[in-house]
Amino acid sequence: MKLNRKNKMLLLGFLLALYICYTFAISNTITYYKEYHSKNAMITDNTGSPKLAYQLLQKEKQLDLLLSGYNITASESFQNDLLKQLNTYSDSYHLKIIDFKESHVIVEKGFVTTSYIFSLEGSFNGCLALLNKVENNPSLGSIKHLNFTKKRNYKTNMDQLFVEVILQKNKGI
């Protein structure tokens, strides 16, 4: 085989492409794989460590102190509290609560996840403001899904915006 100029350039280009692939993809993958194995080994080695238990206890105290700053009240019916909050927020943002479905409860791996589904009607900015209030209130849970739908009302010849929200609340058993 004769190595003329074109073949030499092709070989050089191939080696350059191989080097670039290694530096940007393969070396990072190898680094992350080694880091994963070292952390996994550290977790398995420190499962019975009293130092780790002490650190976790301190972390729990710190989180309890942080959560005590929020207005979290234990009541009999979280669903009623959520509906009260939604009513106050929707009145201030001129929204309508169209639908509030029955909650779904899922028990999995020692946790109880309760999903609340409700629908709102109103302006886009009002809906976003209400969703921001709900999302920034940690006692209400976390928003997992939003579905905005624009429908045309042919009687009034106006567009209406509906948003369906799935809010999840997690609790340990």
C-alpha positions in Angstrom: 0.0 0.0 0.0 1.4 3.3 -1.0 1.1 6.2 1.5 0.5 9.2 -0.6 -0.5 12.6 0.7 -4.3 11.9 0.7 -3.8 8.7 2.7 -1.5 10.4 5.2 -4.0 13.2 5.7 -6.8 10.6 6.2 -4.8 8.7 8.8 -3.9 12.0 10.5 -7.5 13.1 10.6 -8.6 9.7 11.9 -6.1 9.9 14.7 -7.1 13.5 15.5 -10.8 12.5 15.7 -9.9 9.6 17.9 -7.9 11.8 20.3 -10.8 14.4 20.4 -13.3 11.6 21.2 -11.1 10.3 24.0 -10.5 13.7 25.6 -14.1 14.9 25.5 -16.1 11.7 26.1 -14.2 8.6 27.0 -11.9 10.1 29.7 -14.9 11.8 31.4 -16.8 8.6 31.4 -13.9 6.7 33.0 -13.5 9.5 35.6 -17.1 9.4 36.6 -17.1 5.6 36.7 -14.1 5.5 39.1 -15.8 8.2 41.2 -19.0 6.2 41.3 -17.2 3.1 42.5 -15.2 4.9 45.1 -18.3 6.5 46.6 -20.2 3.3 46.4 -17.4 1.6 48.3 -17.3 4.4 50.8 -21.1 4.0 51.5 -20.8 0.2 51.9 -17.8 0.6 54.3 -19.4 3.3 56.4 -22.8 1.8 57.0 -22.0 1.0 60.7 -19.8 4.0 61.4 -20.8 5.9 64.5 -19.2 9.1 63.0 -21.6 8.8 60.1 -24.6 8.3 62.4 -23.5 11.4 64.4 -23.2 13.5 61.2 -26.7 12.3 60.1 -28.1 13.2 63.5 -26.6 16.7 63.3 -28.0 17.1 59.7 -31.4 16.1 60.9 -31.3 18.7 63.8 -30.3 21.3 61.3 -33.1 20.5 58.9 -35.6 20.4 61.7 -34.5 23.9 62.8 -34.8 25.1 59.2 -38.3 23.5 58.8 -39.5 25.0 62.1 -39.2 28.5 60.5 -42.0 27.6 58.0 -45.6 27.7 59.0 -46.3 24.0 59.1 -49.3 23.0 61.2 -50.4 19.4 61.7 -54.1 19.2 61.1 -56.6 16.4 60.6 -57.3 17.0 57.0 -54.5 18.2 54.7 -57.0 18.2 51.8 -59.1 20.8 53.6 -56.1 23.0 54.3 -55.0 22.7 50.7 -58.5 23.8 49.5 -58.5 26.7 51.9 -55.1 27.9 50.6 -56.2 27.5 47.0 -59.4 29.5 47.7 -57.5 32.4 49.3 -55.0 32.4 46.5 -57.6 32.1 43.7 -59.6 35.0 45.2 -56.6 37.2 45.2 -55.7 36.3 41.6 -59.2 36.2 40.2 -59.2 32.5 39.4 -61.9 29.8 39.6 -61.3 26.4 41.0 -63.1 24.2 38.5 -62.4 20.8 39.7 -60.9 19.2 42.8 -60.7 15.4 42.4 -60.3 12.8 45.1 -56.7 12.2 46.2 -54.7 9.2 45.0 -52.6 7.4 47.7 -49.6 5.3 46.7 -47.6 3.3 49.3 -44.2 2.4 48.1 -40.9 1.5 49.9 -41.9 2.9 53.3 -43.4 6.2 51.9 -46.9 7.3 51.4 -47.3 9.5 48.4 -50.6 11.4 48.1 -51.5 13.1 44.8 -54.1 15.9 44.7 -55.5 16.9 41.3 -57.3 20.2 40.8 -58.2 22.4 37.8 -58.2 26.2 37.6 -59.6 28.7 35.2 -58.4 32.2 34.6 -55.7 34.3 33.2 -52.2 32.9 32.5 -50.5 35.4 34.8 -52.9 34.7 37.6 -52.4 30.9 37.2 -48.7 31.3 37.2 -48.8 33.5 40.3 -51.0 31.0 42.2 -48.7 28.1 41.1 -45.7 30.1 42.3 -47.4 30.6 45.7 -48.2 26.9 46.0 -44.7 25.8 44.9 -42.9 28.2 47.3 -45.0 26.9 50.3 -43.2 23.7 51.4 -46.1 22.6 53.7 -48.4 22.1 50.7 -46.1 19.7 48.8 -44.6 19.8 45.3 -46.1 20.3 41.9 -45.4 17.3 39.7 -47.4 18.1 36.6 -49.1 21.0 34.8 -51.4 20.9 31.8 -52.4 24.2 30.3 -55.4 24.0 27.9 -56.9 26.9 25.9 -60.5 26.4 24.9 -62.7 28.7 22.9 -66.2 29.6 24.3 -68.3 30.1 21.2 -71.2 31.6 23.1 -69.1 34.5 24.4 -66.6 34.3 21.6 -63.7 34.4 24.1 -60.8 32.1 24.9 -60.5 30.5 28.3 -57.4 29.1 29.9 -57.6 26.0 32.0 -54.7 24.5 34.0 -54.8 21.0 35.6 -52.3 20.6 38.4 -51.0 17.4 40.1 -49.7 18.2 43.6 -47.8 15.5 45.5 -47.3 15.2 49.2 -44.8 12.7 50.6 -44.9 11.2 54.1 -42.9 8.5 55.7 -44.7 5.6 57.3 
